[in-house]
Amino acid sequence: MSEAELPARRDPRHTVGVDDVRQLMGASTPHFALQLRNRIARLIAPLPPEDPARRLGELEIARLTRLGFSGEVRGTAAQPGMLPLAAVDDA
């Protein structure tokens, strides 16, 4: 995963929409969260504040920032017999 963008999205004639943001959101994992956050930020930067793609992008940027710094927890106390997995750096 890099921060490189699809050529079609970089075309000045391309209209950024909600689907563009959703396509980037689909691959979000802690490992790639900050790269995806940066790509979404660049994608929505020229959009006006009221644009639906910008609003969705801003929400996703906040989520990806949290995910990138806190990671994810698998297994919860709500699942009988399952203990949360330790973070990789705790091993």
PyMOL commands that set and color helices and strands:
alter all, ss='L'
color gray80, all
select helices_A, chain A and resi 7-10+18-25+33-44+52-70+88-90
alter helices_A, ss='H'
color red, helices_A
deselect
rebuild
show_as cartoon
